[in-house]
């Protein structure tokens, strides 16, 4: 999981297709990724998926209740494009696989933390893009809306 540790990867067109796949793979391998794209919503989606993947794998890897086989299997599954599951779906799958309660809880905790990290990263990018748009269109109010200074 640390093949690209301490490396910087620059990807042009990282919001969709092959570029998005390269971004996700580089993040999984520990690289610092800088990428560009034309559409802000696609960039936010790519950031969210990359943050989800990295956060989930880091949480599983750091949790002593998660066996090494679970960490390596999660890495393989995420690299093959398995989507993230809701807590209910994950819990059902873990119960069907007869996983111990400690490992099951570790996976559920990692899944919840990964979702929060991914959403936080995506929302931060969208907020930054909105602020830039307001700044460049000069639509940021200079006076309070109901003031007489207009």
URBEL-V988188 format. One record per backbone hydrogen bond with DSSP energy under -1.0 kcal/mol. NH is the residue of the N-H (numbers start at 1). CO is the residue of the C=O. If there is no record, write none. Layout:
nh & co
NH & CO
NH & CO
This chain:
nh & co
4 & 29
5 & 2
7 & 4
9 & 32
11 & 34
13 & 36
14 & 36
21 & 17
22 & 18
23 & 19
24 & 20
25 & 21
26 & 22
27 & 23
28 & 24
29 & 25
30 & 27
31 & 26
32 & 7
34 & 9
36 & 11
43 & 39
44 & 40
45 & 41
46 & 42
47 & 43
48 & 44
49 & 45
50 & 46
51 & 47
52 & 48
53 & 49
54 & 50
55 & 51
56 & 52
57 & 53
58 & 54
59 & 55
60 & 56
61 & 57
62 & 58
66 & 63
71 & 67
72 & 68
73 & 69
74 & 70
75 & 71
76 & 72
77 & 73
78 & 74
79 & 75
80 & 76
81 & 78
82 & 77
90 & 86
91 & 87
92 & 88
93 & 89
94 & 90
95 & 91
96 & 92
97 & 93
98 & 95
99 & 94
104 & 100
105 & 101
106 & 102
107 & 103
108 & 104
109 & 105
110 & 106
111 & 107
112 & 108
113 & 109
114 & 110
115 & 111
116 & 112
117 & 113
118 & 114
119 & 115
120 & 116
121 & 117
122 & 118
123 & 119
124 & 120
125 & 121
126 & 122
127 & 123
128 & 124
129 & 125
130 & 126
131 & 127
132 & 128
133 & 129
134 & 130
135 & 131
136 & 132
137 & 133
139 & 134
147 & 144
